[in-house]
Amino acid sequence: MKPLFLQYPKCGTCRKAAKWLEENNVDVTSRHIVEENPTREELSLWIDRSGLPISRFFNTSGLVYKEQNLKEKVKTASRDELLGILASNGMVVKRPIIVADDFVLVGFNEIEWKEKLG
């Protein structure tokens, strides 16, 4: 199965990641993270598969994150509450995300991407 590439086309980091994927001939299925927001079930699975804490899936530099003062909520809310917040708005989710059968990459780290996808 081709890896899933979740991105927001207006995001500079996502554009850089898309360019990297193209230059490295990595065939992915692209998905607009706002038009087709990840579901609670998808997010739960991806968080578990990534081995990362749920807090790493939040777009901490985003406007919605700041407007809703999610910095404090992320520290105290239950996993279920946090999954609900993430699933409610694609702009809250950190991007880009690569979802493969055996790993999930959050954010664009060229070294990490080269190791897993290159």
Backbone as XML, in Angstrom:
<?xml version="1.0"?>
<chain id="A" units="angstrom">
  <residue number="1" name="MET">
    <atom name="N" x="0.831" y="-1.188" z="0.000"/>
    <atom name="CA" x="0.000" y="0.000" z="0.000"/>
    <atom name="C" x="0.878" y="1.255" z="0.000"/>
  </residue>
  <residue number="2" name="LYS">
    <atom name="N" x="0.497" y="2.239" z="-0.819"/>
    <atom name="CA" x="1.234" y="3.495" z="-0.865"/>
    <atom name="C" x="1.057" y="4.242" z="0.449"/>
  </residue>
  <residue number="3" name="PRO">
    <atom name="N" x="2.120" y="4.900" z="0.920"/>
    <atom name="CA" x="1.965" y="5.724" z="2.124"/>
    <atom name="C" x="0.947" y="6.841" z="1.872"/>
  </residue>
  <residue number="4" name="LEU">
    <atom name="N" x="0.261" y="7.240" z="2.936"/>
    <atom name="CA" x="-0.689" y="8.337" z="2.895"/>
    <atom name="C" x="0.048" y="9.610" z="3.311"/>
  </residue>
  <residue number="5" name="PHE">
    <atom name="N" x="-0.083" y="10.661" z="2.512"/>
    <atom name="CA" x="0.565" y="11.946" z="2.774"/>
    <atom name="C" x="-0.527" y="12.959" z="3.092"/>
  </residue>
  <residue number="6" name="LEU">
    <atom name="N" x="-0.647" y="13.302" z="4.373"/>
    <atom name="CA" x="-1.640" y="14.293" z="4.790"/>
    <atom name="C" x="-0.969" y="15.657" z="4.812"/>
  </residue>
  <residue number="7" name="GLN">
    <atom name="N" x="-1.589" y="16.598" z="4.086"/>
    <atom name="CA" x="-0.958" y="17.902" z="3.985"/>
    <atom name="C" x="-1.997" y="18.992" z="3.775"/>
  </residue>
  <residue number="8" name="TYR">
    <atom name="N" x="-1.556" y="20.223" z="3.975"/>
    <atom name="CA" x="-2.355" y="21.411" z="3.722"/>
    <atom name="C" x="-1.598" y="22.186" z="2.654"/>
  </residue>
  <residue number="9" name="PRO">
    <atom name="N" x="-2.137" y="22.291" z="1.435"/>
    <atom name="CA" x="-1.396" y="22.852" z="0.307"/>
    <atom name="C" x="-0.816" y="24.259" z="0.518"/>
  </residue>
  <residue number="10" name="LYS">
    <atom name="N" x="-1.429" y="25.070" z="1.382"/>
    <atom name="CA" x="-0.922" y="26.423" z="1.612"/>
    <atom name="C" x="0.219" y="26.463" z="2.623"/>
  </residue>
  <residue number="11" name="CYS">
    <atom name="N" x="0.498" y="25.337" z="3.260"/>
    <atom name="CA" x="1.548" y="25.248" z="4.285"/>
    <atom name="C" x="2.918" y="25.108" z="3.599"/>
  </residue>
  <residue number="12" name="GLY">
    <atom name="N" x="3.831" y="26.002" z="3.944"/>
    <atom name="CA" x="5.165" y="25.983" z="3.344"/>
    <atom name="C" x="5.911" y="24.686" z="3.608"/>
  </residue>
  <residue number="13" name="THR">
    <atom name="N" x="5.818" y="24.175" z="4.822"/>
    <atom name="CA" x="6.492" y="22.924" z="5.168"/>
    <atom name="C" x="5.909" y="21.759" z="4.372"/>
  </residue>
  <residue number="14" name="CYS">
    <atom name="N" x="4.598" y="21.779" z="4.178"/>
    <atom name="CA" x="3.949" y="20.723" z="3.388"/>
    <atom name="C" x="4.407" y="20.784" z="1.934"/>
  </residue>
  <residue number="15" name="ARG">
    <atom name="N" x="4.549" y="21.996" z="1.402"/>
    <atom name="CA" x="5.020" y="22.145" z="0.019"/>
    <atom name="C" x="6.458" y="21.633" z="-0.103"/>
  </residue>
  <residue number="16" name="LYS">
    <atom name="N" x="7.273" y="21.938" z="0.893"/>
    <atom name="CA" x="8.658" y="21.462" z="0.894"/>
    <atom name="C" x="8.696" y="19.934" z="0.956"/>
  </residue>
  <residue number="17" name="ALA">
    <atom name="N" x="7.829" y="19.356" z="1.793"/>
    <atom name="CA" x="7.752" y="17.897" z="1.920"/>
    <atom name="C" x="7.268" y="17.259" z="0.618"/>
  </residue>
  <residue number="18" name="ALA">
    <atom name="N" x="6.272" y="17.876" z="-0.027"/>
    <atom name="CA" x="5.755" y="17.350" z="-1.293"/>
    <atom name="C" x="6.840" y="17.377" z="-2.365"/>
  </residue>
  <residue number="19" name="LYS">
    <atom name="N" x="7.622" y="18.438" z="-2.371"/>
    <atom name="CA" x="8.727" y="18.554" z="-3.332"/>
    <atom name="C" x="9.760" y="17.459" z="-3.065"/>
  </residue>
  <residue number="20" name="TRP">
    <atom name="N" x="10.058" y="17.223" z="-1.791"/>
    <atom name="CA" x="11.016" y="16.178" z="-1.418"/>
    <atom name="C" x="10.517" y="14.807" z="-1.886"/>
  </residue>
  <residue number="21" name="LEU">
    <atom name="N" x="9.234" y="14.534" z="-1.667"/>
    <atom name="CA" x="8.653" y="13.256" z="-2.088"/>
    <atom name="C" x="8.800" y="13.080" z="-3.601"/>
  </residue>
  <residue number="22" name="GLU">
    <atom name="N" x="8.512" y="14.148" z="-4.335"/>
    <atom name="CA" x="8.607" y="14.092" z="-5.794"/>
    <atom name="C" x="10.063" y="13.870" z="-6.232"/>
  </residue>
  <residue number="23" name="GLU">
    <atom name="N" x="10.985" y="14.629" z="-5.655"/>
    <atom name="CA" x="12.401" y="14.509" z="-6.024"/>
    <atom name="C" x="12.981" y="13.146" z="-5.696"/>
  </residue>
  <residue number="24" name="ASN">
    <atom name="N" x="12.416" y="12.491" z="-4.672"/>
    <atom name="CA" x="12.909" y="11.188" z="-4.248"/>
    <atom name="C" x="12.054" y="10.035" z="-4.782"/>
  </residue>
  <residue number="25" name="ASN">
    <atom name="N" x="11.187" y="10.360" z="-5.720"/>
    <atom name="CA" x="10.326" y="9.364" z="-6.372"/>
    <atom name="C" x="9.557" y="8.491" z="-5.381"/>
  </residue>
  <residue number="26" name="VAL">
    <atom name="N" x="9.028" y="9.124" z="-4.341"/>
    <atom name="CA" x="8.217" y="8.403" z="-3.362"/>
    <atom name="C" x="6.752" y="8.575" z="-3.766"/>
  </residue>
  <residue number="27" name="ASP">
    <atom name="N" x="6.119" y="7.478" z="-4.127"/>
    <atom name="CA" x="4.735" y="7.492" z="-4.568"/>
    <atom name="C" x="3.816" y="7.438" z="-3.354"/>
  </residue>
  <residue number="28" name="VAL">
    <atom name="N" x="2.997" y="8.453" z="-3.188"/>
    <atom name="CA" x="2.098" y="8.530" z="-2.034"/>
    <atom name="C" x="0.680" y="8.847" z="-2.504"/>
  </residue>
  <residue number="29" name="THR">
    <atom name="N" x="-0.257" y="8.588" z="-1.626"/>
    <atom name="CA" x="-1.632" y="9.036" z="-1.815"/>
    <atom name="C" x="-1.764" y="10.317" z="-1.010"/>
  </residue>
  <residue number="30" name="SER">
    <atom name="N" x="-2.068" y="11.415" z="-1.681"/>
    <atom name="CA" x="-2.138" y="12.712" z="-1.012"/>
    <atom name="C" x="-3.559" y="12.985" z="-0.519"/>
  </residue>
  <residue number="31" name="ARG">
    <atom name="N" x="-3.647" y="13.599" z="0.655"/>
    <atom name="CA" x="-4.949" y="13.915" z="1.245"/>
    <atom name="C" x="-4.890" y="15.298" z="1.892"/>
  </residue>
  <residue number="32" name="HIS">
    <atom name="N" x="-5.825" y="16.147" z="1.539"/>
    <atom name="CA" x="-5.936" y="17.503" z="2.085"/>
    <atom name="C" x="-6.462" y="17.383" z="3.513"/>
  </residue>
  <residue number="33" name="ILE">
    <atom name="N" x="-5.660" y="17.795" z="4.477"/>
    <atom name="CA" x="-5.977" y="17.551" z="5.889"/>
    <atom name="C" x="-7.182" y="18.345" z="6.394"/>
  </residue>
  <residue number="34" name="VAL">
    <atom name="N" x="-7.531" y="19.441" z="5.709"/>
    <atom name="CA" x="-8.689" y="20.230" z="6.140"/>
    <atom name="C" x="-9.966" y="19.747" z="5.454"/>
  </residue>
  <residue number="35" name="GLU">
    <atom name="N" x="-9.869" y="19.493" z="4.156"/>
    <atom name="CA" x="-11.047" y="19.027" z="3.416"/>
    <atom name="C" x="-11.458" y="17.622" z="3.838"/>
  </residue>
  <residue number="36" name="GLU">
    <atom name="N" x="-10.484" y="16.811" z="4.226"/>
    <atom name="CA" x="-10.758" y="15.445" z="4.678"/>
    <atom name="C" x="-10.007" y="15.201" z="5.986"/>
  </residue>
  <residue number="37" name="ASN">
    <atom name="N" x="-10.548" y="15.820" z="7.037"/>
    <atom name="CA" x="-9.913" y="15.767" z="8.353"/>
    <atom name="C" x="-9.800" y="14.326" z="8.855"/>
  </residue>
  <residue number="38" name="PRO">
    <atom name="N" x="-8.668" y="13.995" z="9.483"/>
    <atom name="CA" x="-8.539" y="12.648" z="10.057"/>
    <atom name="C" x="-9.623" y="12.387" z="11.103"/>
  </residue>
  <residue number="39" name="THR">
    <atom name="N" x="-10.113" y="11.164" z="11.129"/>
    <atom name="CA" x="-11.127" y="10.782" z="12.116"/>
    <atom name="C" x="-10.463" y="10.448" z="13.449"/>
  </residue>
  <residue number="40" name="ARG">
    <atom name="N" x="-11.276" y="10.383" z="14.460"/>
    <atom name="CA" x="-10.807" y="10.002" z="15.800"/>
    <atom name="C" x="-10.126" y="8.622" z="15.744"/>
  </residue>
  <residue number="41" name="GLU">
    <atom name="N" x="-10.746" y="7.686" z="15.000"/>
    <atom name="CA" x="-10.204" y="6.325" z="14.898"/>
    <atom name="C" x="-8.846" y="6.323" z="14.187"/>
  </residue>
  <residue number="42" name="GLU">
    <atom name="N" x="-8.768" y="7.068" z="13.076"/>
    <atom name="CA" x="-7.493" y="7.152" z="12.349"/>
    <atom name="C" x="-6.410" y="7.735" z="13.242"/>
  </residue>
  <residue number="43" name="LEU">
    <atom name="N" x="-6.727" y="8.831" z="13.889"/>
    <atom name="CA" x="-5.743" y="9.500" z="14.752"/>
    <atom name="C" x="-5.264" y="8.581" z="15.874"/>
  </residue>
  <residue number="44" name="SER">
    <atom name="N" x="-6.178" y="7.875" z="16.494"/>
    <atom name="CA" x="-5.817" y="6.968" z="17.575"/>
    <atom name="C" x="-4.838" y="5.898" z="17.085"/>
  </residue>
  <residue number="45" name="LEU">
    <atom name="N" x="-5.150" y="5.324" z="15.934"/>
    <atom name="CA" x="-4.284" y="4.307" z="15.332"/>
    <atom name="C" x="-2.909" y="4.891" z="14.986"/>
  </residue>
  <residue number="46" name="TRP">
    <atom name="N" x="-2.900" y="6.062" z="14.362"/>
    <atom name="CA" x="-1.644" y="6.682" z="13.937"/>
    <atom name="C" x="-0.776" y="7.083" z="15.123"/>
  </residue>
  <residue number="47" name="ILE">
    <atom name="N" x="-1.403" y="7.579" z="16.183"/>
    <atom name="CA" x="-0.645" y="7.963" z="17.374"/>
    <atom name="C" x="0.029" y="6.732" z="17.963"/>
  </residue>
  <residue number="48" name="ASP">
    <atom name="N" x="-0.720" y="5.647" z="18.070"/>
    <atom name="CA" x="-0.150" y="4.402" z="18.597"/>
    <atom name="C" x="0.989" y="3.900" z="17.705"/>
  </residue>
  <residue number="49" name="ARG">
    <atom name="N" x="0.780" y="3.936" z="16.395"/>
    <atom name="CA" x="1.776" y="3.441" z="15.448"/>
    <atom name="C" x="3.037" y="4.320" z="15.441"/>
  </residue>
  <residue number="50" name="SER">
    <atom name="N" x="2.868" y="5.605" z="15.704"/>
    <atom name="CA" x="4.014" y="6.532" z="15.669"/>
    <atom name="C" x="4.929" y="6.363" z="16.873"/>
  </residue>
  <residue number="51" name="GLY">
    <atom name="N" x="4.361" y="5.904" z="17.996"/>
    <atom name="CA" x="5.141" y="5.813" z="19.227"/>
    <atom name="C" x="5.347" y="7.171" z="19.886"/>
  </residue>
  <residue number="52" name="LEU">
    <atom name="N" x="4.688" y="8.201" z="19.363"/>
    <atom name="CA" x="4.842" y="9.561" z="19.896"/>
    <atom name="C" x="3.704" y="9.885" z="20.855"/>
  </residue>
  <residue number="53" name="PRO">
    <atom name="N" x="3.945" y="10.833" z="21.763"/>
    <atom name="CA" x="2.839" y="11.275" z="22.622"/>
    <atom name="C" x="1.807" y="12.034" z="21.784"/>
  </residue>
  <residue number="54" name="ILE">
    <atom name="N" x="0.576" y="12.017" z="22.212"/>
    <atom name="CA" x="-0.504" y="12.681" z="21.471"/>
    <atom name="C" x="-0.208" y="14.165" z="21.276"/>
  </residue>
  <residue number="55" name="SER">
    <atom name="N" x="0.501" y="14.772" z="22.206"/>
    <atom name="CA" x="0.805" y="16.208" z="22.106"/>
    <atom name="C" x="1.587" y="16.549" z="20.840"/>
  </residue>
  <residue number="56" name="ARG">
    <atom name="N" x="2.353" y="15.597" z="20.299"/>
    <atom name="CA" x="3.141" y="15.841" z="19.086"/>
    <atom name="C" x="2.261" y="15.950" z="17.839"/>
  </residue>
  <residue number="57" name="PHE">
    <atom name="N" x="0.997" y="15.585" z="17.949"/>
    <atom name="CA" x="0.093" y="15.655" z="16.807"/>
    <atom name="C" x="-0.641" y="16.998" z="16.720"/>
  </residue>
  <residue number="58" name="PHE">
    <atom name="N" x="-0.365" y="17.894" z="17.655"/>
    <atom name="CA" x="-0.998" y="19.208" z="17.637"/>
    <atom name="C" x="-0.127" y="20.220" z="16.905"/>
  </residue>
  <residue number="59" name="ASN">
    <atom name="N" x="-0.768" y="21.026" z="16.064"/>
    <atom name="CA" x="-0.101" y="22.105" z="15.347"/>
    <atom name="C" x="0.027" y="23.285" z="16.313"/>
  </residue>
  <residue number="60" name="THR">
    <atom name="N" x="1.120" y="23.298" z="17.067"/>
    <atom name="CA" x="1.290" y="24.282" z="18.142"/>
    <atom name="C" x="1.503" y="25.707" z="17.639"/>
  </residue>
  <residue number="61" name="SER">
    <atom name="N" x="1.826" y="25.859" z="16.361"/>
    <atom name="CA" x="2.014" y="27.217" z="15.835"/>
    <atom name="C" x="0.769" y="27.729" z="15.112"/>
  </residue>
  <residue number="62" name="GLY">
    <atom name="N" x="-0.286" y="26.928" z="15.116"/>
    <atom name="CA" x="-1.510" y="27.305" z="14.408"/>
    <atom name="C" x="-2.374" y="28.279" z="15.180"/>
  </residue>
  <residue number="63" name="LEU">
    <atom name="N" x="-3.176" y="29.021" z="14.436"/>
    <atom name="CA" x="-4.064" y="30.024" z="14.997"/>
    <atom name="C" x="-5.108" y="29.404" z="15.918"/>
  </residue>
  <residue number="64" name="VAL">
    <atom name="N" x="-5.706" y="28.290" z="15.507"/>
    <atom name="CA" x="-6.754" y="27.641" z="16.308"/>
    <atom name="C" x="-6.182" y="27.176" z="17.646"/>
  </residue>
  <residue number="65" name="TYR">
    <atom name="N" x="-4.967" y="26.625" z="17.610"/>
    <atom name="CA" x="-4.300" y="26.158" z="18.830"/>
    <atom name="C" x="-4.164" y="27.309" z="19.824"/>
  </residue>
  <residue number="66" name="LYS">
    <atom name="N" x="-3.750" y="28.457" z="19.313"/>
    <atom name="CA" x="-3.544" y="29.628" z="20.183"/>
    <atom name="C" x="-4.872" y="30.225" z="20.639"/>
  </residue>
  <residue number="67" name="GLU">
    <atom name="N" x="-5.826" y="30.345" z="19.702"/>
    <atom name="CA" x="-7.138" y="30.932" z="20.036"/>
    <atom name="C" x="-7.863" y="30.134" z="21.106"/>
  </residue>
  <residue number="68" name="GLN">
    <atom name="N" x="-7.759" y="28.816" z="21.039"/>
    <atom name="CA" x="-8.463" y="27.957" z="21.997"/>
    <atom name="C" x="-7.615" y="27.624" z="23.226"/>
  </residue>
  <residue number="69" name="ASN">
    <atom name="N" x="-6.451" y="28.256" z="23.330"/>
    <atom name="CA" x="-5.536" y="28.033" z="24.451"/>
    <atom name="C" x="-5.326" y="26.532" z="24.700"/>
  </residue>
  <residue number="70" name="LEU">
    <atom name="N" x="-5.024" y="25.818" z="23.631"/>
    <atom name="CA" x="-4.882" y="24.368" z="23.734"/>
    <atom name="C" x="-3.597" y="23.944" z="24.445"/>
  </residue>
  <residue number="71" name="LYS">
    <atom name="N" x="-2.651" y="24.854" z="24.583"/>
    <atom name="CA" x="-1.393" y="24.517" z="25.255"/>
    <atom name="C" x="-1.664" y="23.946" z="26.654"/>
  </residue>
  <residue number="72" name="GLU">
    <atom name="N" x="-2.544" y="24.580" z="27.389"/>
    <atom name="CA" x="-2.869" y="24.118" z="28.742"/>
    <atom name="C" x="-3.734" y="22.864" z="28.699"/>
  </residue>
  <residue number="73" name="LYS">
    <atom name="N" x="-4.680" y="22.843" z="27.777"/>
    <atom name="CA" x="-5.604" y="21.712" z="27.680"/>
    <atom name="C" x="-4.860" y="20.415" z="27.345"/>
  </residue>
  <residue number="74" name="VAL">
    <atom name="N" x="-3.852" y="20.509" z="26.463"/>
    <atom name="CA" x="-3.089" y="19.325" z="26.053"/>
    <atom name="C" x="-2.400" y="18.686" z="27.261"/>
  </residue>
  <residue number="75" name="LYS">
    <atom name="N" x="-2.042" y="19.500" z="28.245"/>
    <atom name="CA" x="-1.341" y="18.992" z="29.435"/>
    <atom name="C" x="-2.268" y="18.233" z="30.379"/>
  </residue>
  <residue number="76" name="THR">
    <atom name="N" x="-3.561" y="18.582" z="30.371"/>
    <atom name="CA" x="-4.462" y="18.033" z="31.394"/>
    <atom name="C" x="-5.605" y="17.170" z="30.866"/>
  </residue>
  <residue number="77" name="ALA">
    <atom name="N" x="-5.967" y="17.348" z="29.608"/>
    <atom name="CA" x="-7.133" y="16.635" z="29.066"/>
    <atom name="C" x="-6.831" y="15.145" z="28.871"/>
  </residue>
  <residue number="78" name="SER">
    <atom name="N" x="-7.889" y="14.356" z="28.859"/>
    <atom name="CA" x="-7.742" y="12.916" z="28.624"/>
    <atom name="C" x="-7.426" y="12.668" z="27.155"/>
  </residue>
  <residue number="79" name="ARG">
    <atom name="N" x="-6.911" y="11.495" z="26.867"/>
    <atom name="CA" x="-6.614" y="11.117" z="25.482"/>
    <atom name="C" x="-7.878" y="11.227" z="24.631"/>
  </residue>
  <residue number="80" name="ASP">
    <atom name="N" x="-9.004" y="10.785" z="25.170"/>
    <atom name="CA" x="-10.257" y="10.819" z="24.432"/>
    <atom name="C" x="-10.662" y="12.250" z="24.078"/>
  </residue>
  <residue number="81" name="GLU">
    <atom name="N" x="-10.514" y="13.165" z="25.037"/>
    <atom name="CA" x="-10.822" y="14.580" z="24.776"/>
    <atom name="C" x="-9.896" y="15.141" z="23.695"/>
  </residue>
  <residue number="82" name="LEU">
    <atom name="N" x="-8.623" y="14.814" z="23.795"/>
    <atom name="CA" x="-7.643" y="15.322" z="22.841"/>
    <atom name="C" x="-7.896" y="14.761" z="21.437"/>
  </residue>
  <residue number="83" name="LEU">
    <atom name="N" x="-8.266" y="13.494" z="21.355"/>
    <atom name="CA" x="-8.611" y="12.911" z="20.052"/>
    <atom name="C" x="-9.804" y="13.653" z="19.444"/>
  </residue>
  <residue number="84" name="GLY">
    <atom name="N" x="-10.766" y="14.004" z="20.276"/>
    <atom name="CA" x="-11.934" y="14.753" z="19.815"/>
    <atom name="C" x="-11.556" y="16.109" z="19.261"/>
  </residue>
  <residue number="85" name="ILE">
    <atom name="N" x="-10.639" y="16.790" z="19.936"/>
    <atom name="CA" x="-10.173" y="18.111" z="19.468"/>
    <atom name="C" x="-9.453" y="17.960" z="18.132"/>
  </residue>
  <residue number="86" name="LEU">
    <atom name="N" x="-8.546" y="16.992" z="18.037"/>
    <atom name="CA" x="-7.799" y="16.771" z="16.794"/>
    <atom name="C" x="-8.729" y="16.423" z="15.638"/>
  </residue>
  <residue number="87" name="ALA">
    <atom name="N" x="-9.726" y="15.589" z="15.911"/>
    <atom name="CA" x="-10.640" y="15.142" z="14.861"/>
    <atom name="C" x="-11.637" y="16.223" z="14.446"/>
  </residue>
  <residue number="88" name="SER">
    <atom name="N" x="-11.742" y="17.281" z="15.242"/>
    <atom name="CA" x="-12.737" y="18.322" z="14.960"/>
    <atom name="C" x="-12.284" y="19.336" z="13.920"/>
  </residue>
  <residue number="89" name="ASN">
    <atom name="N" x="-10.971" y="19.457" z="13.702"/>
    <atom name="CA" x="-10.479" y="20.515" z="12.821"/>
    <atom name="C" x="-9.081" y="20.166" z="12.316"/>
  </residue>
  <residue number="90" name="GLY">
    <atom name="N" x="-8.943" y="19.986" z="11.005"/>
    <atom name="CA" x="-7.652" y="19.639" z="10.412"/>
    <atom name="C" x="-6.567" y="20.667" z="10.671"/>
  </residue>
  <residue number="91" name="MET">
    <atom name="N" x="-6.961" y="21.916" z="10.936"/>
    <atom name="CA" x="-5.968" y="22.962" z="11.191"/>
    <atom name="C" x="-5.303" y="22.803" z="12.566"/>
  </residue>
  <residue number="92" name="VAL">
    <atom name="N" x="-5.867" y="21.966" z="13.412"/>
    <atom name="CA" x="-5.285" y="21.726" z="14.736"/>
    <atom name="C" x="-4.189" y="20.650" z="14.652"/>
  </residue>
  <residue number="93" name="VAL">
    <atom name="N" x="-4.243" y="19.844" z="13.596"/>
    <atom name="CA" x="-3.338" y="18.696" z="13.461"/>
    <atom name="C" x="-2.015" y="19.120" z="12.830"/>
  </residue>
  <residue number="94" name="LYS">
    <atom name="N" x="-0.929" y="18.698" z="13.445"/>
    <atom name="CA" x="0.401" y="18.981" z="12.902"/>
    <atom name="C" x="0.540" y="18.306" z="11.547"/>
  </residue>
  <residue number="95" name="ARG">
    <atom name="N" x="1.210" y="18.983" z="10.652"/>
    <atom name="CA" x="1.378" y="18.454" z="9.314"/>
    <atom name="C" x="2.742" y="18.811" z="8.776"/>
  </residue>
  <residue number="96" name="PRO">
    <atom name="N" x="3.193" y="18.155" z="7.763"/>
    <atom name="CA" x="2.589" y="17.013" z="7.096"/>
    <atom name="C" x="2.707" y="15.742" z="7.937"/>
  </residue>
  <residue number="97" name="ILE">
    <atom name="N" x="1.923" y="14.759" z="7.569"/>
    <atom name="CA" x="1.981" y="13.441" z="8.206"/>
    <atom name="C" x="2.120" y="12.404" z="7.101"/>
  </residue>
  <residue number="98" name="ILE">
    <atom name="N" x="3.007" y="11.441" z="7.317"/>
    <atom name="CA" x="3.122" y="10.282" z="6.430"/>
    <atom name="C" x="2.644" y="9.079" z="7.226"/>
  </residue>
  <residue number="99" name="VAL">
    <atom name="N" x="1.684" y="8.343" z="6.676"/>
    <atom name="CA" x="1.171" y="7.145" z="7.323"/>
    <atom name="C" x="1.499" y="5.956" z="6.427"/>
  </residue>
  <residue number="100" name="ALA">
    <atom name="N" x="2.316" y="5.057" z="6.942"/>
    <atom name="CA" x="2.661" y="3.823" z="6.226"/>
    <atom name="C" x="2.161" y="2.643" z="7.063"/>
  </residue>
  <residue number="101" name="ASP">
    <atom name="N" x="2.316" y="1.450" z="6.519"/>
    <atom name="CA" x="1.836" y="0.252" z="7.222"/>
    <atom name="C" x="2.487" y="0.064" z="8.588"/>
  </residue>
  <residue number="102" name="ASP">
    <atom name="N" x="3.777" y="0.408" z="8.681"/>
    <atom name="CA" x="4.501" y="0.115" z="9.922"/>
    <atom name="C" x="5.105" y="1.338" z="10.610"/>
  </residue>
  <residue number="103" name="PHE">
    <atom name="N" x="4.819" y="2.535" z="10.134"/>
    <atom name="CA" x="5.304" y="3.746" z="10.809"/>
    <atom name="C" x="4.454" y="4.952" z="10.446"/>
  </residue>
  <residue number="104" name="VAL">
    <atom name="N" x="4.561" y="5.996" z="11.278"/>
    <atom name="CA" x="3.910" y="7.276" z="11.033"/>
    <atom name="C" x="4.932" y="8.364" z="11.313"/>
  </residue>
  <residue number="105" name="LEU">
    <atom name="N" x="5.085" y="9.292" z="10.374"/>
    <atom name="CA" x="5.994" y="10.423" z="10.540"/>
    <atom name="C" x="5.162" y="11.697" z="10.672"/>
  </residue>
  <residue number="106" name="VAL">
    <atom name="N" x="5.468" y="12.496" z="11.690"/>
    <atom name="CA" x="4.729" y="13.730" z="11.938"/>
    <atom name="C" x="5.676" y="14.904" z="11.774"/>
  </residue>
  <residue number="107" name="GLY">
    <atom name="N" x="5.315" y="15.843" z="10.911"/>
    <atom name="CA" x="6.191" y="16.965" z="10.605"/>
    <atom name="C" x="7.211" y="16.526" z="9.565"/>
  </residue>
  <residue number="108" name="PHE">
    <atom name="N" x="7.890" y="17.499" z="8.971"/>
    <atom name="CA" x="8.865" y="17.171" z="7.940"/>
    <atom name="C" x="10.277" y="17.272" z="8.495"/>
  </residue>
  <residue number="109" name="ASN">
    <atom name="N" x="10.911" y="16.113" z="8.647"/>
    <atom name="CA" x="12.301" y="16.019" z="9.056"/>
    <atom name="C" x="12.993" y="15.221" z="7.953"/>
  </residue>
  <residue number="110" name="GLU">
    <atom name="N" x="13.776" y="15.911" z="7.125"/>
    <atom name="CA" x="14.341" y="15.285" z="5.939"/>
    <atom name="C" x="15.163" y="14.035" z="6.256"/>
  </residue>
  <residue number="111" name="ILE">
    <atom name="N" x="15.916" y="14.068" z="7.326"/>
    <atom name="CA" x="16.747" y="12.913" z="7.707"/>
    <atom name="C" x="15.854" y="11.719" z="8.043"/>
  </residue>
  <residue number="112" name="GLU">
    <atom name="N" x="14.838" y="11.963" z="8.841"/>
    <atom name="CA" x="13.898" y="10.907" z="9.235"/>
    <atom name="C" x="13.146" y="10.372" z="8.007"/>
  </residue>
  <residue number="113" name="TRP">
    <atom name="N" x="12.720" y="11.261" z="7.137"/>
    <atom name="CA" x="11.986" y="10.838" z="5.946"/>
    <atom name="C" x="12.879" y="10.012" z="5.031"/>
  </residue>
  <residue number="114" name="LYS">
    <atom name="N" x="14.133" y="10.434" z="4.870"/>
    <atom name="CA" x="15.077" y="9.703" z="4.013"/>
    <atom name="C" x="15.293" y="8.296" z="4.570"/>
  </residue>
  <residue number="115" name="GLU">
    <atom name="N" x="15.417" y="8.201" z="5.894"/>
    <atom name="CA" x="15.637" y="6.899" z="6.551"/>
    <atom name="C" x="14.455" y="5.956" z="6.329"/>
  </residue>
  <residue number="116" name="LYS">
    <atom name="N" x="13.234" y="6.492" z="6.425"/>
    <atom name="CA" x="12.030" y="5.653" z="6.331"/>
    <atom name="C" x="11.502" y="5.478" z="4.902"/>
  </residue>
  <residue number="117" name="LEU">
    <atom name="N" x="11.699" y="6.496" z="4.067"/>
    <atom name="CA" x="11.080" y="6.487" z="2.740"/>
    <atom name="C" x="12.078" y="6.419" z="1.588"/>
  </residue>
  <residue number="118" name="GLY">
    <atom name="N" x="13.310" y="6.792" z="1.865"/>
    <atom name="CA" x="14.307" y="6.936" z="0.792"/>
    <atom name="C" x="14.862" y="5.655" z="0.240"/>
  </residue>
</chain>
